[in-house]
Amino acid sequence: MTETTPGVRIRPLDELDISDIVAIDEKISGRYRPEVWERQIGYYLRRDPESSVVAEIDGKVAGFMLGEVRSGEFGLEEPTGWIEVLGVDPAYRGKAIGRHLAEAILEHFRQRGAHSVRTLVDEEKQGDIRSFFTALGFEPSTMRPFVKTL
Ligand SMILES: CC(C)(COP(=O)(O)OP(=O)(O)OC[C@H]1O[C@@H](n2cnc3c(N)ncnc32)[C@H](O)[C@@H]1OP(=O)(O)O)[C@@H](O)C(=O)NCCC(=O)NCCS
């Protein structure tokens, strides 16, 4: 648990956070999908409960970041931190909540032996997320996703 900006508390993800995360996702995506988040959050808590964090303001979740450390995938033998899902309540953006979430998750990745952290961003659709990661020191990688329609 970390104190950051006054009133903001970063702590590990908990199963009880599902409803707050569903509400944030609904604000971002316009879709109410509790079953999706129940599955997602269950997955991350089973894999590594410390690798996913939430930001609380006045006891209410204002942002979340889900990730994990993996190795032996995509030719990456060494342990690598992956940030896979994130969201900050639009009412609380621009207050360094995303930055604090990332600092906490990166610290945990380091403790798990990771020397690098990766994420995937759709540059055409997620310009805000790209700018966020760039501000945090992420750089484009030579590793490219390949896709084929099925
Ligand atoms: C991207 C996001 C996490 C940023 O959260 P935030 O709490 O507002 O970000 P912070 O205040 O911590 O900003 C950290 C840095 O990123 C930059 N940044 C954040 N959002 C930005 C944006 N939209 N455009 C440009 N820069 C941005 C800030 O300027 C800041 O840089 P600085 O510290 O050098 O000033 C938030 O906007 C969000 O949740 N977006 C939607 C995510 C989404 O679609 N999720 C669903 C799919 S997984």
The ligand as an SDF file (V2000), in Angstrom:
LIG
                    3D

 48 50  0  0  0  0  0  0  0  0999 V2000
   -4.3200    6.9070  -20.1420 C   0  0  0  0  0  0  0  0  0  0  0  0
   -4.8750    7.1300  -18.7340 C   0  0  0  0  0  0  0  0  0  0  0  0
   -4.6510    5.8520  -17.9200 C   0  0  0  0  0  0  0  0  0  0  0  0
   -4.0980    8.2940  -18.0780 C   0  0  0  0  0  0  0  0  0  0  0  0
   -4.4970    8.4120  -16.7230 O   0  0  0  0  0  0  0  0  0  0  0  0
   -4.1890    9.7560  -15.8920 P   0  0  0  0  0  0  0  0  0  0  0  0
   -4.3380    9.4310  -14.4530 O   0  0  0  0  0  0  0  0  0  0  0  0
   -5.0090   10.8790  -16.3990 O   0  0  0  0  0  0  0  0  0  0  0  0
   -2.6660   10.0260  -16.2580 O   0  0  0  0  0  0  0  0  0  0  0  0
   -1.5950   10.8540  -15.3890 P   0  0  0  0  0  0  0  0  0  0  0  0
   -2.2710   12.0730  -14.8410 O   0  0  0  0  0  0  0  0  0  0  0  0
   -0.9400    9.9560  -14.4050 O   0  0  0  0  0  0  0  0  0  0  0  0
   -0.5800   11.2760  -16.5100 O   0  0  0  0  0  0  0  0  0  0  0  0
    0.7520   10.7730  -16.5640 C   0  0  0  0  0  0  0  0  0  0  0  0
    1.4410   11.3920  -17.7640 C   0  0  0  0  0  0  0  0  0  0  0  0
    0.7930   10.9570  -18.9750 O   0  0  0  0  0  0  0  0  0  0  0  0
    0.3780   12.0610  -19.7580 C   0  0  0  0  0  0  0  0  0  0  0  0
   -0.9490   11.8270  -20.3080 N   0  0  0  0  0  0  0  0  0  0  0  0
   -1.9670   11.1940  -19.7010 C   0  0  0  0  0  0  0  0  0  0  0  0
   -3.0690   11.1980  -20.4970 N   0  0  0  0  0  0  0  0  0  0  0  0
   -2.7260   11.8730  -21.6180 C   0  0  0  0  0  0  0  0  0  0  0  0
   -3.4220   12.2320  -22.8090 C   0  0  0  0  0  0  0  0  0  0  0  0
   -4.7020   11.9050  -22.9910 N   0  0  0  0  0  0  0  0  0  0  0  0
   -2.7670   12.9230  -23.7580 N   0  0  0  0  0  0  0  0  0  0  0  0
   -1.4620   13.2780  -23.5790 C   0  0  0  0  0  0  0  0  0  0  0  0
   -0.7360   12.9780  -22.4570 N   0  0  0  0  0  0  0  0  0  0  0  0
   -1.3690   12.2780  -21.5000 C   0  0  0  0  0  0  0  0  0  0  0  0
    0.2850   13.2220  -18.7780 C   0  0  0  0  0  0  0  0  0  0  0  0
    0.5060   14.4490  -19.4290 O   0  0  0  0  0  0  0  0  0  0  0  0
    1.3620   12.9150  -17.7630 C   0  0  0  0  0  0  0  0  0  0  0  0
    2.6240   13.3730  -18.2130 O   0  0  0  0  0  0  0  0  0  0  0  0
    3.5590   14.2510  -17.2410 P   0  0  0  0  0  0  0  0  0  0  0  0
    3.6070   13.5070  -15.9360 O   0  0  0  0  0  0  0  0  0  0  0  0
    4.8420   14.2850  -17.9830 O   0  0  0  0  0  0  0  0  0  0  0  0
    2.8500   15.5630  -17.1170 O   0  0  0  0  0  0  0  0  0  0  0  0
   -6.3810    7.5180  -18.7510 C   0  0  0  0  0  0  0  0  0  0  0  0
   -6.5510    8.6210  -19.5920 O   0  0  0  0  0  0  0  0  0  0  0  0
   -7.2930    6.4110  -19.2210 C   0  0  0  0  0  0  0  0  0  0  0  0
   -7.7650    5.5980  -18.4160 O   0  0  0  0  0  0  0  0  0  0  0  0
   -7.5740    6.3360  -20.5410 N   0  0  0  0  0  0  0  0  0  0  0  0
   -8.4850    5.3280  -21.1010 C   0  0  0  0  0  0  0  0  0  0  0  0
   -7.8730    3.9430  -20.9940 C   0  0  0  0  0  0  0  0  0  0  0  0
   -8.6980    2.9200  -21.7170 C   0  0  0  0  0  0  0  0  0  0  0  0
   -9.2620    3.1830  -22.7570 O   0  0  0  0  0  0  0  0  0  0  0  0
   -8.7610    1.7130  -21.1240 N   0  0  0  0  0  0  0  0  0  0  0  0
   -9.5320    0.6500  -21.6870 C   0  0  0  0  0  0  0  0  0  0  0  0
   -8.6940   -0.2470  -22.5620 C   0  0  0  0  0  0  0  0  0  0  0  0
   -7.5000   -1.1980  -21.6620 S   0  0  0  0  0  0  0  0  0  0  0  0
  1  2  1  0
  2  3  1  0
  2  4  1  0
  2 36  1  0
  4  5  1  0
  5  6  1  0
  6  7  2  0
  6  8  1  0
  6  9  1  0
  9 10  1  0
 10 11  2  0
 10 12  1  0
 10 13  1  0
 13 14  1  0
 14 15  1  0
 15 16  1  0
 15 30  1  0
 16 17  1  0
 17 18  1  0
 17 28  1  0
 18 19  1  0
 18 27  1  0
 19 20  2  0
 20 21  1  0
 21 22  1  0
 21 27  2  0
 22 23  1  0
 22 24  2  0
 24 25  1  0
 25 26  2  0
 26 27  1  0
 28 29  1  0
 28 30  1  0
 30 31  1  0
 31 32  1  0
 32 33  2  0
 32 34  1  0
 32 35  1  0
 36 37  1  0
 36 38  1  0
 38 39  2  0
 38 40  1  0
 40 41  1  0
 41 42  1  0
 42 43  1  0
 43 44  2  0
 43 45  1  0
 45 46  1  0
 46 47  1  0
 47 48  1  0
M  END
$$$$
